[in-house]
Amino acid sequence: MSLGGFEYAEYDYHVSKTLVSLEIQIGAIIQRVCNETKISIEQIKSKSRKNYIVEARRIAMIHCRYETNASLEMIGEAFNRNHSTVIYHLKRMVE
């Protein structure tokens, strides 16, 4: 698209709307797991390695993966982690 001699990229509102929707879905899953496990959202997103927090985080990550079509990267970002942590938790579920 050209405007005043400058080229502008077309903004894909559908993609943006989808990403926001995924973030809301992931947030709802995190909230649901936090309510069930009686821990705070800050704890589930923290760097803590306490067993009960790690288990709640693992459950939430698994639910995010199978209840949404979010990428591993997006799920990891929601928990202040990277995608390889999500992969690790998914593999642990199989064991």
N, CA, C and O of each residue as an XYZ file, in Angstrom:
380
protein
N       0.850     -1.165      0.000
C       0.000      0.000      0.000
C       0.893      1.224      0.000
O       1.857      1.284      0.763
N       0.599      2.179     -0.821
C       1.401      3.387     -0.933
C       0.588      4.573     -0.432
O      -0.586      4.725     -0.771
N       1.219      5.400      0.369
C       0.557      6.584      0.896
C       1.598      7.686      1.028
O       2.556      7.554      1.789
N       1.410      8.764      0.291
C       2.339      9.887      0.356
C       3.745      9.525     -0.070
O       4.710     10.091      0.442
N       3.881      8.586     -1.005
C       5.199      8.197     -1.489
C       5.884      7.146     -0.642
O       6.971      6.689     -0.994
N       5.275      6.749      0.470
C       5.862      5.732      1.342
C       5.109      4.421      1.167
O       3.893      4.405      0.977
N       5.846      3.336      1.234
C       5.235      2.008      1.134
C       4.928      1.505      2.541
O       5.788      1.541      3.421
N       3.734      1.048      2.743
C       3.324      0.491      4.018
C       2.887     -0.955      3.810
O       2.226     -1.290      2.827
N       3.269     -1.789      4.751
C       2.860     -3.194      4.681
C       1.405     -3.299      5.110
O       0.949     -2.577      5.996
N       0.700     -4.196      4.477
C      -0.676     -4.468      4.872
C      -0.646     -5.141      6.243
O       0.109     -6.088      6.460
N      -1.461     -4.653      7.152
C      -1.527     -5.239      8.478
C      -2.592     -6.322      8.482
O      -3.738     -6.080      8.104
N      -2.219     -7.478      8.897
C      -3.146     -8.614      8.896
C      -3.868     -8.665     10.244
O      -3.348     -9.215     11.215
N      -5.065     -8.089     10.292
C      -5.828     -8.043     11.526
C      -6.263     -9.430     11.983
O      -6.413     -9.673     13.180
N      -6.462    -10.328     11.043
C      -6.872    -11.688     11.402
C      -5.792    -12.366     12.242
O      -6.098    -13.001     13.251
N      -4.543    -12.236     11.833
C      -3.438    -12.846     12.574
C      -3.333    -12.215     13.951
O      -3.157    -12.924     14.942
N      -3.439    -10.890     14.031
C      -3.355    -10.201     15.311
C      -4.482    -10.631     16.238
O      -4.251    -10.863     17.425
N      -5.675    -10.738     15.720
C      -6.840    -11.144     16.506
C      -6.651    -12.569     17.016
O      -7.014    -12.874     18.152
N      -6.091    -13.434     16.193
C      -5.846    -14.819     16.584
C      -4.836    -14.887     17.718
O      -5.028    -15.644     18.669
N      -3.755    -14.101     17.632
C      -2.738    -14.112     18.683
C      -3.314    -13.630     20.009
O      -3.021    -14.203     21.058
N      -4.122    -12.594     19.968
C      -4.750    -12.095     21.191
C      -5.673    -13.161     21.767
O      -5.696    -13.373     22.979
N      -6.422    -13.824     20.919
C      -7.318    -14.888     21.358
C      -6.535    -16.017     22.027
O      -6.961    -16.534     23.060
N      -5.403    -16.402     21.454
C      -4.575    -17.457     22.047
C      -4.042    -17.029     23.406
O      -4.016    -17.825     24.345
N      -3.614    -15.771     23.515
C      -3.103    -15.273     24.788
C      -4.188    -15.310     25.857
O      -3.917    -15.641     27.012
N      -5.410    -14.973     25.473
C      -6.530    -15.024     26.418
C      -6.806    -16.466     26.828
O      -7.033    -16.740     28.007
N      -6.788    -17.389     25.871
C      -7.024    -18.802     26.180
C      -5.940    -19.343     27.115
O      -6.240    -20.048     28.078
N      -4.695    -19.015     26.828
C      -3.587    -19.473     27.671
C      -3.735    -18.887     29.074
O      -3.548    -19.588     30.069
N      -4.070    -17.607     29.149
C      -4.274    -16.965     30.451
C      -5.391    -17.622     31.242
O      -5.283    -17.777     32.458
N      -6.461    -18.007     30.567
C      -7.584    -18.670     31.237
C      -7.169    -20.046     31.755
O      -7.582    -20.449     32.842
N      -6.364    -20.760     30.993
C      -5.879    -22.081     31.427
C      -4.983    -21.927     32.649
O      -5.106    -22.681     33.614
N      -4.083    -20.952     32.606
C      -3.196    -20.707     33.751
C      -4.030    -20.376     34.987
O      -3.771    -20.897     36.072
N      -5.023    -19.516     34.823
C      -5.885    -19.129     35.940
C      -6.621    -20.341     36.505
O      -6.716    -20.497     37.723
N      -7.140    -21.195     35.631
C      -7.873    -22.389     36.055
C      -6.968    -23.326     36.861
O      -7.369    -23.833     37.908
N      -5.747    -23.552     36.367
C      -4.812    -24.436     37.076
C      -4.411    -23.818     38.409
O      -4.298    -24.524     39.410
N      -4.196    -22.512     38.430
C      -3.845    -21.838     39.688
C      -4.969    -21.956     40.706
O      -4.714    -22.189     41.887
N      -6.202    -21.798     40.263
C      -7.343    -21.939     41.172
C      -7.430    -23.359     41.726
O      -7.701    -23.547     42.912
N      -7.203    -24.354     40.875
C      -7.293    -25.756     41.308
C      -6.164    -26.133     42.270
O      -6.374    -26.895     43.214
N      -4.971    -25.598     42.024
C      -3.802    -25.975     42.836
C      -3.548    -25.013     43.988
O      -2.648    -25.239     44.797
N      -4.328    -23.948     44.068
C      -4.217    -22.958     45.152
C      -2.849    -22.263     45.178
O      -2.310    -21.975     46.246
N      -2.301    -22.000     43.991
C      -1.075    -21.209     43.918
C      -1.368    -19.962     43.086
O      -2.350    -19.915     42.345
N      -0.516    -18.966     43.216
C      -0.747    -17.714     42.505
C      -0.157    -17.777     41.093
O       0.686    -18.620     40.786
N      -0.620    -16.874     40.264
C      -0.085    -16.780     38.904
C       1.393    -16.395     38.956
O       2.190    -16.868     38.146
N       1.751    -15.545     39.900
C       3.161    -15.150     40.041
C       4.031    -16.367     40.349
O       5.149    -16.478     39.845
N       3.516    -17.282     41.178
C       4.276    -18.482     41.510
C       4.444    -19.394     40.297
O       5.529    -19.925     40.063
N       3.378    -19.575     39.533
C       3.445    -20.493     38.385
C       4.383    -19.945     37.306
O       4.964    -20.710     36.536
N       4.527    -18.619     37.254
C       5.417    -17.994     36.271
C       6.812    -17.722     36.831
O       7.690    -17.241     36.114
N       7.013    -18.031     38.107
C       8.294    -17.746     38.752
C       9.365    -18.758     38.332
O       9.091    -19.713     37.606
N      10.562    -18.525     38.798
C      11.678    -19.436     38.532
C      11.756    -20.552     39.567
O      12.693    -21.350     39.551
N      10.784    -20.612     40.459
C      10.784    -21.590     41.540
C      10.833    -23.015     41.000
O      10.222    -23.343     39.983
N      11.591    -23.859     41.726
C      11.672    -25.271     41.358
C      11.062    -26.164     42.434
O      11.333    -27.364     42.489
N      10.228    -25.560     43.295
C       9.521    -26.355     44.302
C       8.596    -27.316     43.576
O       7.948    -26.954     42.594
N       8.543    -28.538     44.069
C       7.836    -29.609     43.376
C       6.376    -29.271     43.065
O       5.918    -29.500     41.946
N       5.645    -28.733     44.036
C       4.228    -28.459     43.805
C       4.010    -27.356     42.770
O       2.996    -27.358     42.072
N       4.947    -26.420     42.665
C       4.841    -25.361     41.660
C       5.210    -25.912     40.285
O       4.550    -25.601     39.293
N       6.256    -26.725     40.224
C       6.672    -27.324     38.954
C       5.557    -28.212     38.399
O       5.295    -28.194     37.196
N       4.909    -28.975     39.250
C       3.821    -29.846     38.798
C       2.640    -29.039     38.267
O       2.049    -29.400     37.250
N       2.297    -27.958     38.945
C       1.199    -27.100     38.476
C       1.566    -26.472     37.132
O       0.730    -26.389     36.233
N       2.799    -26.035     37.001
C       3.275    -25.440     35.746
C       3.220    -26.470     34.617
O       2.805    -26.161     33.500
N       3.642    -27.689     34.923
C       3.625    -28.773     33.930
C       2.200    -29.053     33.462
O       1.954    -29.175     32.262
N       1.277    -29.154     34.389
C      -0.124    -29.408     34.048
C      -0.668    -28.285     33.168
O      -1.346    -28.541     32.173
N      -0.372    -27.049     33.535
C      -0.858    -25.902     32.758
C      -0.262    -25.899     31.349
O      -0.964    -25.618     30.379
N       1.022    -26.209     31.237
C       1.667    -26.237     29.919
C       1.048    -27.325     29.034
O       0.815    -27.105     27.846
N       0.789    -28.476     29.608
C       0.189    -29.580     28.849
C      -1.205    -29.188     28.372
O      -1.559    -29.420     27.216
N      -1.991    -28.596     29.261
C      -3.327    -28.152     28.866
C      -3.248    -27.087     27.775
O      -4.042    -27.108     26.834
N      -2.306    -26.164     27.889
C      -2.149    -25.123     26.862
C      -1.834    -25.755     25.510
O      -2.346    -25.312     24.481
N      -1.007    -26.769     25.509
C      -0.617    -27.407     24.258
C      -1.790    -28.131     23.599
O      -1.968    -28.048     22.384
N      -2.580    -28.832     24.389
C      -3.635    -29.662     23.810
C      -4.992    -28.975     23.712
O      -5.865    -29.459     22.992
N      -5.194    -27.868     24.410
C      -6.469    -27.162     24.334
C      -6.422    -25.947     23.407
O      -7.463    -25.385     23.070
N      -5.236    -25.546     23.000
C      -5.102    -24.414     22.077
C      -4.230    -24.861     20.914
O      -3.638    -25.940     20.946
N      -4.159    -24.034     19.901
C      -3.227    -24.317     18.811
C      -2.039    -23.366     18.891
O      -1.454    -23.003     17.871
N      -1.690    -22.968     20.108
C      -0.555    -22.070     20.335
C       0.754    -22.807     20.076
O       0.863    -24.013     20.298
N       1.732    -22.062     19.607
C       3.045    -22.648     19.365
C       3.745    -22.912     20.697
O       3.373    -22.353     21.728
N       4.752    -23.762     20.658
C       5.536    -24.045     21.854
C       6.194    -22.776     22.372
O       6.303    -22.566     23.580
N       6.628    -21.942     21.450
C       7.268    -20.682     21.812
C       6.300    -19.773     22.576
O       6.668    -19.176     23.587
N       5.063    -19.675     22.085
C       4.071    -18.817     22.725
C       3.713    -19.346     24.116
O       3.549    -18.569     25.056
N       3.595    -20.648     24.241
C       3.291    -21.237     25.545
C       4.437    -20.969     26.508
O       4.211    -20.583     27.655
N       5.652    -21.170     26.054
C       6.814    -20.904     26.896
C       6.870    -19.456     27.358
O       7.155    -19.189     28.526
N       6.603    -18.528     26.464
C       6.618    -17.105     26.822
C       5.584    -16.790     27.892
O       5.827    -15.948     28.756
N       4.439    -17.453     27.847
C       3.386    -17.212     28.832
C       3.833    -17.603     30.239
O       3.315    -17.081     31.226
N       4.793    -18.521     30.328
C       5.301    -18.985     31.622
C       6.699    -18.451     31.918
O       7.352    -18.923     32.849
N       7.164    -17.485     31.149
C       8.521    -16.935     31.285
C       9.586    -18.019     31.100
O      10.599    -18.041     31.799
N       9.335    -18.909     30.150
C      10.246    -19.998     29.824
C      10.476    -20.011     28.317
O       9.885    -19.212     27.590
N      11.325    -20.907     27.851
C      11.472    -21.054     26.404
C      10.785    -22.339     25.944
O      10.317    -23.135     26.758
N      10.735    -22.523     24.655
C       9.988    -23.653     24.084
C      10.540    -25.008     24.516
O       9.789    -25.980     24.598
N      11.831    -25.085     24.790
C      12.409    -26.380     25.158
C      11.889    -26.859     26.516
O      11.818    -28.063     26.759
N      11.531    -25.937     27.392
C      10.936    -26.322     28.674
C       9.571    -26.958     28.449
O       9.218    -27.933     29.114
N       8.807    -26.409     27.517
C       7.495    -26.973     27.194
C       7.674    -28.381     26.627
O       6.941    -29.297     26.999
N       8.635    -28.555     25.738
C       8.913    -29.873     25.159
C       9.273    -30.864     26.265
O       8.798    -32.000     26.261
N      10.106    -30.438     27.206
C      10.515    -31.293     28.320
C       9.295    -31.773     29.103
O       9.183    -32.961     29.409
N       8.376    -30.853     29.430
C       7.187    -31.226     30.195
C       6.260    -32.135     29.397
O       5.632    -33.030     29.962
N       6.171    -31.915     28.101
C       5.343    -32.785     27.269
C       5.919    -34.197     27.216
O       5.170    -35.173     27.245
N       7.231    -34.311     27.141
C       7.876    -35.638     27.129
C       7.695    -36.339     28.460
O       7.517    -37.557     28.502
N       7.738    -35.582     29.552
C       7.554    -36.175     30.885
C       6.152    -36.747     31.038
O       5.944    -37.712     31.774
N       5.193    -36.150     30.344
C       3.819    -36.635     30.441
C       3.721    -38.047     29.874
O       2.930    -38.851     30.367
N       4.491    -38.357     28.871
C       4.464    -39.660     28.218
C       5.098    -40.727     29.094
O       4.681    -41.884     29.059
N       6.094    -40.355     29.873
C       6.818    -41.327     30.716
C       5.985    -41.861     31.834
O       6.459    -42.682     32.620
